[in-house]
Amino acid sequence: MASENRGGLFALSGLPAISILGLEFLGTVLLAIIESKPSL
């Protein structure tokens, strides 16, 4: 059922590529923030 829910989310988002690019962008931003704060 998890796979069906994910398919529904992708369908609602319009194109799966948009969601994938969004996740990659968020990941890059998080990495940049972590690297900019060596105290963490």
N, CA, C and O atoms as a GROMACS GRO file, in nm:
protein
  160
    1MET      N    1   0.083  -0.121   0.000
    1MET     CA    2   0.000   0.000   0.000
    1MET      C    3   0.087   0.126   0.000
    1MET      O    4   0.045   0.231  -0.048
    2ALA      N    5   0.207   0.113   0.054
    2ALA     CA    6   0.297   0.229   0.057
    2ALA      C    7   0.330   0.275  -0.084
    2ALA      O    8   0.334   0.395  -0.112
    3SER      N    9   0.354   0.177  -0.173
    3SER     CA   10   0.387   0.211  -0.311
    3SER      C   11   0.271   0.283  -0.378
    3SER      O   12   0.291   0.373  -0.460
    4GLU      N   13   0.148   0.242  -0.344
    4GLU     CA   14   0.030   0.306  -0.404
    4GLU      C   15   0.018   0.450  -0.356
    4GLU      O   16  -0.017   0.539  -0.434
    5ASN      N   17   0.045   0.473  -0.227
    5ASN     CA   18   0.038   0.609  -0.174
    5ASN      C   19   0.141   0.699  -0.241
    5ASN      O   20   0.111   0.813  -0.274
    6ARG      N   21   0.263   0.647  -0.260
    6ARG     CA   22   0.368   0.726  -0.325
    6ARG      C   23   0.327   0.760  -0.467
    6ARG      O   24   0.349   0.873  -0.512
    7GLY      N   25   0.268   0.663  -0.538
    7GLY     CA   26   0.224   0.687  -0.676
    7GLY      C   27   0.120   0.798  -0.678
    7GLY      O   28   0.120   0.882  -0.769
    8GLY      N   29   0.030   0.798  -0.579
    8GLY     CA   30  -0.072   0.902  -0.573
    8GLY      C   31  -0.011   1.039  -0.552
    8GLY      O   32  -0.052   1.137  -0.615
    9LEU      N   33   0.088   1.047  -0.462
    9LEU     CA   34   0.154   1.175  -0.437
    9LEU      C   35   0.222   1.225  -0.562
    9LEU      O   36   0.215   1.344  -0.594
   10PHE      N   37   0.288   1.134  -0.635
   10PHE     CA   38   0.356   1.174  -0.759
   10PHE      C   39   0.254   1.223  -0.860
   10PHE      O   40   0.278   1.321  -0.930
   11ALA      N   41   0.140   1.156  -0.866
   11ALA     CA   42   0.035   1.195  -0.962
   11ALA      C   43  -0.018   1.334  -0.927
   11ALA      O   44  -0.043   1.415  -1.017
   12LEU      N   45  -0.036   1.362  -0.798
   12LEU     CA   46  -0.087   1.492  -0.756
   12LEU      C   47   0.015   1.602  -0.784
   12LEU      O   48  -0.022   1.715  -0.816
   13SER      N   49   0.143   1.569  -0.772
   13SER     CA   50   0.248   1.669  -0.794
   13SER      C   51   0.260   1.703  -0.942
   13SER      O   52   0.320   1.805  -0.977
   14GLY      N   53   0.203   1.620  -1.030
   14GLY     CA   54   0.207   1.647  -1.172
   14GLY      C   55   0.314   1.564  -1.240
   14GLY      O   56   0.282   1.477  -1.322
   15LEU      N   57   0.440   1.590  -1.208
   15LEU     CA   58   0.549   1.511  -1.267
   15LEU      C   59   0.642   1.462  -1.157
   15LEU      O   60   0.686   1.542  -1.074
   16PRO      N   61   0.673   1.332  -1.154
   16PRO     CA   62   0.764   1.276  -1.052
   16PRO      C   63   0.898   1.348  -1.050
   16PRO      O   64   0.960   1.360  -0.944
   17ALA      N   65   0.942   1.395  -1.167
   17ALA     CA   66   1.072   1.462  -1.176
   17ALA      C   67   1.075   1.585  -1.086
   17ALA      O   68   1.178   1.615  -1.026
   18ILE      N   69   0.962   1.656  -1.076
   18ILE     CA   70   0.958   1.776  -0.993
   18ILE      C   71   0.985   1.740  -0.847
   18ILE      O   72   1.063   1.808  -0.780
   19SER      N   73   0.922   1.634  -0.799
   19SER     CA   74   0.940   1.592  -0.660
   19SER      C   75   1.084   1.548  -0.636
   19SER      O   76   1.144   1.582  -0.534
   20ILE      N   77   1.139   1.472  -0.732
   20ILE     CA   78   1.276   1.423  -0.717
   20ILE      C   79   1.374   1.540  -0.713
   20ILE      O   80   1.463   1.544  -0.629
   21LEU      N   81   1.357   1.636  -0.804
   21LEU     CA   82   1.447   1.753  -0.807
   21LEU      C   83   1.432   1.832  -0.679
   21LEU      O   84   1.529   1.886  -0.626
   22GLY      N   85   1.309   1.841  -0.629
   22GLY     CA   86   1.284   1.915  -0.505
   22GLY      C   87   1.357   1.850  -0.388
   22GLY      O   88   1.416   1.920  -0.305
   23LEU      N   89   1.353   1.717  -0.381
   23LEU     CA   90   1.422   1.646  -0.272
   23LEU      C   91   1.573   1.666  -0.283
   23LEU      O   92   1.641   1.687  -0.182
   24GLU      N   93   1.625   1.661  -0.406
   24GLU     CA   94   1.769   1.679  -0.425
   24GLU      C   95   1.809   1.820  -0.384
   24GLU      O   96   1.914   1.840  -0.324
   25PHE      N   97   1.724   1.920  -0.418
   25PHE     CA   98   1.753   2.059  -0.383
   25PHE      C   99   1.756   2.075  -0.231
   25PHE      O  100   1.846   2.138  -0.176
   26LEU      N  101   1.655   2.020  -0.163
   26LEU     CA  102   1.650   2.029  -0.017
   26LEU      C  103   1.773   1.963   0.045
   26LEU      O  104   1.830   2.014   0.141
   27GLY      N  105   1.812   1.848  -0.011
   27GLY     CA  106   1.929   1.778   0.041
   27GLY      C  107   2.055   1.862   0.026
   27GLY      O  108   2.138   1.868   0.116
   28THR      N  109   2.068   1.928  -0.090
   28THR     CA  110   2.185   2.013  -0.113
   28THR      C  111   2.188   2.130  -0.016
   28THR      O  112   2.293   2.165   0.037
   29VAL      N  113   2.071   2.190   0.007
   29VAL     CA  114   2.062   2.303   0.100
   29VAL      C  115   2.099   2.259   0.241
   29VAL      O  116   2.174   2.328   0.311
   30LEU      N  117   2.047   2.144   0.283
   30LEU     CA  118   2.078   2.093   0.418
   30LEU      C  119   2.227   2.067   0.432
   30LEU      O  120   2.286   2.100   0.536
   31LEU      N  121   2.289   2.009   0.330
   31LEU     CA  122   2.433   1.981   0.334
   31LEU      C  123   2.511   2.112   0.345
   31LEU      O  124   2.607   2.121   0.421
   32ALA      N  125   2.469   2.213   0.270
   32ALA     CA  126   2.537   2.343   0.272
   32ALA      C  127   2.529   2.404   0.412
   32ALA      O  128   2.626   2.461   0.462
   33ILE      N  129   2.410   2.393   0.474
   33ILE     CA  130   2.392   2.450   0.609
   33ILE      C  131   2.481   2.376   0.709
   33ILE      O  132   2.545   2.438   0.794
   34ILE      N  133   2.484   2.244   0.699
   34ILE     CA  134   2.566   2.164   0.792
   34ILE      C  135   2.714   2.198   0.775
   34ILE      O  136   2.786   2.211   0.874
   35GLU      N  137   2.758   2.211   0.650
   35GLU     CA  138   2.899   2.240   0.625
   35GLU      C  139   2.935   2.380   0.673
   35GLU      O  140   3.048   2.404   0.714
   36SER      N  141   2.839   2.474   0.668
   36SER     CA  142   2.866   2.611   0.708
   36SER      C  143   2.867   2.625   0.861
   36SER      O  144   2.905   2.729   0.914
   37LYS      N  145   2.824   2.518   0.932
   37LYS     CA  146   2.823   2.522   1.079
   37LYS      C  147   2.904   2.406   1.135
   37LYS      O  148   2.847   2.305   1.178
   38PRO      N  149   3.037   2.418   1.136
   38PRO     CA  150   3.123   2.311   1.187
   38PRO      C  151   3.100   2.283   1.335
   38PRO      O  152   3.138   2.177   1.385
   39SER      N  153   3.037   2.378   1.407
   39SER     CA  154   3.012   2.358   1.550
   39SER      C  155   2.914   2.242   1.570
   39SER      O  156   2.914   2.178   1.676
   40LEU      N  157   2.831   2.215   1.468
   40LEU     CA  158   2.736   2.104   1.481
   40LEU      C  159   2.808   1.973   1.457
   40LEU      O  160   2.747   1.866   1.462
   0.00000   0.00000   0.00000
